[in-house]
Amino acid sequence: MIRRASLLISSLLLVSTAVPTSAQVAVRGKRVYTMAGPMIENGVVVVRDGKVAAVGPAASTPIPDGFKVLEAAVVTPGLIDAHSTVGLSGIYNIPHDQDQLEHSAPIQPELRAIDAYNPHEKLVEWVRDFGITTIHTGHAPGELISGQTLIAKTWGNTVADATIVDAATVAATLSPMAEKSEKGKSPGTRGKMMAMLRAELIKAQEYATKMEKTEPDKKPDRSLELDALVRVLKGELPMMITANRAQDIDSALRLANEFHIRIILDSGAESYLMIDQLKAANVPVIIHPTMTRAFSDFANMSFETASKLHKAGIPVAMQSGYESYVPKARVVLFEAAIAAANGLTFDEALATITIDAAKVLGVDKRVGSLEVGKDGDVAFFDGDPFEYTTHCTGVIINGQVVSDKPH
């Protein structure tokens, strides 16, 4: 059973600096889930200079002299939110802290998340206190191409301090969220959405050819919009496509096949109807929040979708998602807990917010599991993380203790 999220907002301002190289800390846990092997009873995680230096049973894993030692019932890797708008959408839900969607044009791949992300946003601190140490965040679904995303730690004084990947994906939307309701505005239908996307990608192909082959004095003027799409065409960036209905997922797969681009399916409420196609195309899914509201193109969503995709061998990660109304941000810890009650095992559910999420995002060499050499990101709890009565009692990011709240 999952505990309810506290709505208490800390009054402390999130302020930090780059991680000191002298940060030395160890965590003892009655259960340590490394996500790189079996759970360790009475385990220890040693973090030296911001990186995991040792992991193993307490009896055979010494803690060096002078290290700060913390204790917990359960220790996990820092949790990962595989798709969020946290840091662009803010906790107060008023115009000045809502930078996640620019509505002036339907296609804007040139909008960079690093130019909009606020590491001091209170919502960043709020999700961090649930054990979330890494977020994939950026421009929200709601325009045909809304902008770029980034991957960041939930701690840092500047965007440079926090950022792991400054351009992670180009975010596109194939759903009614991207349709314009005003008469004469585009796109107004699914057919128009696909036509506009295809036209823009063809334009980017032609632009790339001219930039590579044309004489220097005859090259076309630089286009930030087309530069971003050329990166997608070259395979440097995946296109993350938000689609829920099976027909929209099919359109996304068709687009990927036509232009030979990498895509990540985002949300995927009816993805359980497209399992064979997704598997054949080797497309990972960042599944919608398990408890999302079942209306509009989410009408046929299922609590069991994550387990069905996982069983089929499709890479699945969990997200907090985006809603244009309160609460704006959910908590992936809770969403994974409900998935665990609907077909996923405990380990499988935890993987959707740790190692599997890291693999989908391409950052598994740094985060997602407790292994020697990886970033020293650790979350610890006073009980089963998926239980109602459990608290996240501490968080370590890059070896720095950023939260230590024993209950």
N, C-alpha and C positions, 0 to 999 in steps of 0.2 A: 504494500500500500504506500502510496506516495504522499509525502508531506506537502502541505500548502506553502507556497512562497510567501515569505514575510514581505509586507509592503512598507516596512520601516526603512527609511532612507537615511543613510549616515549623513551627519552634518559636517563630516571632515572632508576637506578638499583633497582630491587625489593629486599629490605632488610627489615626484620622484626624479631621480637622476639616473644616469647610466650605471649599470651594475658594478659595484666595486669588485676588483679581481680578488680581494682578500676575503670575500664572503665564504665561510666554511661552516657547513651545517650537516647534521645527520638526523634522520627520522627513524624511530623504532615503531614498528606496527605489529599488532597481533596477527593481522592478515595484510600481506603486501601483494597487490595485483600488479605485476610488472607489465602485463600485456605482451610479453616476449617469451612467456613460458608459463608453467603452472604457478598457481598462487603459492606464496611462501608463508608458512606459519612462523610467527615470531621472527619477522624479517627486519632488515636494516637497509636503508638507502643512504649512502654517503655522497654528499655533493661538495666538490672542491672547485674553487675558482669558476663557479657558474655552470659546471658540467657534472653529470653523474660520474662518480669515481669508483663506486662499488655498490653492488646489490647482492644480497644473499641472506641466509639464515644468521640470526644474531650470534649464534655459537661459533660461527666460522668467519664472520665479517667484522673485523675490529674497527672501532671508531677512533681515529687519531686523537691524540691529546689536544685540548684547546678548542675542539669543535663544539658548537652549540648543539645540544641534543633536544629534540622534540619527540613526544610520544603520542600515539593515536591508536584507536581500535582498528581502523582500516586506512591503508595508504594506497593511493592510485597515482598514475601519471596525471599531470595537469589535464583538465578536460578541454575538449576542443568543440567549439560551435562551428559547424561546417558551412553555415550561411546565415548571416545576420545583417542588420543595418545599424547595430550598436556603434556609437561614436559618430554616426551621421544623423541618426534619429536620437533624440534626447529624452531624458527622463521626465521633463516637465510637460512635454506634449504641447508646446506653444510654438508659434512661427519661428522664433529666433533659434530654436534648437532642432529644427527639422530641415536638414540639408540632403536628405536621401533621394529626393526626386525633383528633377528640373523639368517643368512641363512646357517649356517654350518651343520644343521641337520633338518629334517622335523618334529621331535617330541621332544619338549623341555619344558615340563611342569614345570621343575625345575627352570626356569628363573623367578626371582622375580621382580615385578615392583618396589618395594622399593629400589632395588639395582641399578635402572636405572633412577628413577624419579629425576628431577632437579627442586626444588622449586624456584630457581632463574632464570629459563628460561624465557626470555622475552615474549614468547607466553602465559605463565601463566598470566602475568600481562595484556597482551592485551585482553584476553577473559574476565578477571575479570572486566575490564572497561566497559563491556557490561552488567554487573549485574550478571555474573556467579560466584557463590561462592563455588560450589562443583562440582568436576569432577570425573567421573569414567574413569580412564585412565590406560594405560599399553601397553603390547605388542600387536602389530597390527595384523590384519588378513593378511595372506600371506604365512604362513607355516601351516602344518596340525595341530600341536599344537605349538603355538608360544610362550607361556609363561603365566604368571599370570597377573592379573590386581589389582589395588588398588583404593580406594576411598579417595579423599583428598580435603581439602579446598584450595582455590586459594590464600593462604596467609600463610607465615611461613618461618622461616629462615632455618630450616632443614626439612628433610622428616618426622621426628618424630613430629615436630610442626604441619605439615599440615595434616598428615594422620588421617583418620577416621577408615578405615578398611585396614589393611596392605595386606591381601590376600582376594580379593573379588570374583574372578572367575578364572577358567583356560580357556584360550581362544583357541578355535579350529576353523578351517576353512574347510568348505565343498563347495568349489567353484573352478573355474579355477585359482583363485589367488594362490592356494596351489599346483597346478600341476607343475611339472618340465618339461621344454621344451627340456632339453638335453636328447639325446637318452641314454637309459639304467638307467636314474635316476628315483627314486621313490619319491612320487607317480606320475604316468603319466596319470592316468585315474581315473574316479570316483570310479570304482570298487576297484582299488588299495587303494584309500584313505580310504574307508570303511573297507577293510580288515586290513589295518595297524592300524586303530583305534581300531577295535575289538581285534586284537592280543595284543595290548598294554594294553587294559583294562583287558583282560584275564590274562595276565602276572601279572598285579597289584593285581588281585584277589588271584592268587596263592601266590604271595609275602606276602600279608596280612595274609593269612592263616598260612604260615610258621612262620611269625614274632610273631603271637599270640600263636601258639601251639608247636613250636619247643623248645627243651631244649636250654637254654641260650648259651651254647657253640657250638650249631649247627645251630643257626639262620643264615639266609643269610646275606651277606654284605649289609650295608645300601645303598640305592639307592635314591638319591634326586628326580630323575625322578618318580620312583614308589611311593615314599612317597606322592608326590603331587597328583597322580592319586588315591591313596588309600583314600585321603581326599574327592575326588569326589565320589568314590564308597560308602563311608560312609555317604554321604549327607552333609558333612561339607562345601563343596564348590560346587556351581553349575558349570556346563560347559557352557560357553557362546559360541554358535556355530554360526559362520557367514555363512549364506546360503541365496541365493537369488532365484534360480529356484525352482519351486514347487517340482521337483524330489529330489533336495538336502534337502529341508525342510522335505520331507517325510523320507529321510534317517536319518536325525537328530532325528526325532520323533521315528523311529524304533530303533535307537541306545539307546535312553533314555529308551524305554520300555524294551529292552533286558537286560540292565544292571541296571535298576531301579535307574537311576541317575536323578538329577534335571538339567534341561537345561533352558537357556534363549536363545531365537532366536534373533540373531543379524542381522540387515539389512533387510532381508525378502522382497525383491522387489516383489516377486510373492506370498506373504503371503495371499493376498486377495483370492487366489485360494484354500487356505488350512484353511479357517476359521473354518470349522466344526472340523477338526482334531486338530487344535491348541487349540480350546476351550475344546474339550474332554480331551486333555492331560494336560490342565491347564498350558499352556506354555505362559509366557509373551513375548512381542516383543519390542525390542529396535529398532525402525524403522530407516531405512536409512535416511539421510538428504533429506528433501522434494525436494530440488533442485539439487540432485545428477545427474551426467551425465548419460543419458540413452543409454548405450552401453554395449556390452558383456552380462554378466548375469543380468545386470540392464535394458536390452532392453525393458522388459515389465513392468517396474515400472510405478506407477500411482501417481499423486498428491493426489489422494483421498484415498490411502491405509490406512493412519492413521485414517481417519474418519470411514472407513468401519470396521476396527478392533474394534475401540472404540464402534461403534454402536452394534457390536456383543457381547460386554462385555469382550473382550480380553484386559488385561492390556497393555497399550502402553506408551512408553517413547520416547522422541526425543533425537537424538544424533548429534554431529558434524561430526562423522565418521573419516575415514582415507583414504587418496588418496596418491599414491606413487609419485605424482607430485604436484606442487603448485596448490592450496593454502595450502595443507597439513591439515589445520584445518579450518572448517567452524564455524559459530556462531549459536548456537541453538535458540537464540532469533529470528533470521531471518527465520530459518527453520520452527519454530513453527508459525510464522506469515503467511507463505505461506500455511501451513496446515489449518490455520484459514480461509483462503480465498478459501479453497477447501473441505469444508464439516464440519470442526470442528467449534464449537462456540468459542467465545473469551475465556470463562472460560475453556472449554475443551482443547484448545490449550495451555493456560497458565499452565494447570495441567500437560501436557506432559513434561514440563520443571521445574515443582515444585513438588507437592505432589505425582502425579502418578509416576514420575521418582524415587522419594524417596522410594515409595512402591516397585517398581520393583527391586530396589537395596537393599532393606531390611534395609534402614536407616531412615525410616519415623518417628521413635521415637525421632530423633535428628533434622532433617532438612525437608524442603519441604513445611512447612506451618508456619504461625505466630500464635503460641499458647504458652500459659504460660508454662515455663519449657523447651522449646526447645531452641536450639542454637540461639543466637542473630545474625542471618544472614538476612540482609535486603538489597533490591535493591530499588532505587527510581529514578523516571523519571520525565521529564518536560512535559509529555503528554502521550498519548496512547502508550504503549511500542511497539506495532506492526506497528506504523505509521512511514512513511519515515522521517518526520521532527523531530521526538522525539530523545532526548538524555538521556542516563543514567547519572544522575547528582551526584550519590553517591552510595557507597557500604559500608555496615557494615558487618564484619565477626567476629563472637564470641564476639560481643559487641564493637569491635574496629573499628573506622572509618578509613578505608583503602583507601577510595577515596571520595573526596568531591569537585566536579567540577561544580558549578552552571553555567548555560549558560544565 
